[in-house]
């Protein structure tokens, strides 16, 4: 192989590995059997949430995964592969699993969430979780509940004393 080609591929591996390191989650899928319209629809849904769906050659994916510290992904990177790269831990898996319910041709291979390599079942569990903002609002609600209940009790006692 020519030296210029090797440099180009090496740069591409470095670029993909950097994206892997910056991402909160990666979801690897097999898109074989989807029509162009279906892939475009999936890309649009992912793009609306700030997620990139990239179709990258498996050889480059394997090298980038190894460089990013995910060498165990190699066994899953066979056949047609696309990767959803997200800065949110749950959004990519949620959108992909919802899309896969309607489009049976899309299959999830594996994923990485917060640096942990997950299998298909673990990713499915992650897909049911709300995003970060949703989790924070749920936590805030739980933290406010005791104070709110105390306020209700004090108000009811005050109303009874006025009667």
N, C-alpha and C positions, 0 to 999 in steps of 0.2 A: 504494500500500500504506500502511496506517496506520502511524503512528510507533511505536505500541506493538508492533506486529508486527515492524517492522524492528529495534527494540531487542531483542526476544526472539530473533530469528534471529541477530542480531549476537552476543548472549551465547552462543548455542549454538555458533556458529562459534568463538568464543574458547575455549569449554570443550573442544571437539573438538581444536582446535589445541594446547591445553595438554597433552591426553592424548597427542597425536602426539609432542610434544617430550619427554615423560617416558618414552615407550616405547623399549625396545631394539629391538623389531621390530614391524612392521605387515604383515599379509598381507590383501590385498584379494581377495575371491572373488565369483563369481557363483553364487548358490544356487538359481536358477530350476530347477524340476523336482524339488526335494527335497520330501518330505512333511513335515508338521509333526513327526512322530515322528523323522524323520532329522535335522531341524534341532535338535530338542531333544536328541537323542543327541550331536550335534556340540557343542552348547553345554555339555553336561554334561562331556564329555571335556576341553574347553578350560577350563572352570571348575575342574576338579580340579587343573589345573596353574597356576591363578591368572591365566588369560587371559580377557579379555572379548571376546565376539563381539557387535558392534553393527551393526544395520541402520540406516543414516543416509542421508538423501536425498543424491543425487549433488551437487546444488548446494551443499549445506553441506559435503560432503566436499571438493569442489574448492576452495572458499574456505578451509577449514581447512588443507588441504594447502599451498596457496599461502602462507598466513600462517605455517605451520611451516617453509617453505623447500623444499617438495617440489612446485613448480609443474609439473614434468614428469609428475606422476601424472595430470594432467587428461585426457590422451588415453586412459587406461585406465578412467576412471570414467564408463562409459556402460552403460545397462541396469541390472538389479538388482545392487546392490553391498552387501556386508557387509564389515566390517573386523574382523580379530582383532588386538587390542592386547595386547602382551605385554611384560613386564619382563625376559624371557629372550630371548636372541638366536636360539635355535634351536627352542624348544618349539612355538611356534605353527605354523611351517611343517612340522615333523615330524608333529604331530597332524593337520593339515589334509591333508597328502599321504597319510598312512596312511588317513584317512577317505575320501579321494577314490579310493583303490584299490578300495574296496568299493562306493562310490556314485559312479558315473560322471557323474551330473548336476552334481556340484560341480566347478566349474572355477576354477583360480587365475588371477587377472588379473595381478597384480604384487605387489611388496612392498618394504618398506624394512627393512634390517637395519643397526643401528649407524649410521644416518644416510645410508646408501648405497641408492639406488633400484636394485632388482634385477629382472631379467626372470624369467620362469617357470622357465627352465632353471637359472639361478643359485640361485633359491630351492629348487629340487629338490636341488641339491648341499648347500645349507645344511641341508635336512631330514634328510640322512643323518648329520650330525654329532651327537655326544652333547651334552648340555647342559653348562653351565659346570662343575658339580661333577664330571661325568664326565671332562671335559678336564683338570681340575686333578688328579684321581686318576691319570690316565694320565701326566701330566707328573711327578708325584711318583714313580710307579713307575719311570719312565725315569731319574730322578735318583738313585734308591736302588740301581739295578742294579749300578753299578760297586762300590759299597761292599759290597753283599751278596756279589758274586762274590769280592771280596778276602777277605771273612770265610770263605767256603767254602774257598778255597785255603789260607789260614792254618790252618784247622781240619784239613784233609786232611794238610798237612805235619806238624802237631803229632801227629796220629794215627800217621803213618808213623814218626816219631822214637821213639815209645813202643814200637813193635813190636820 
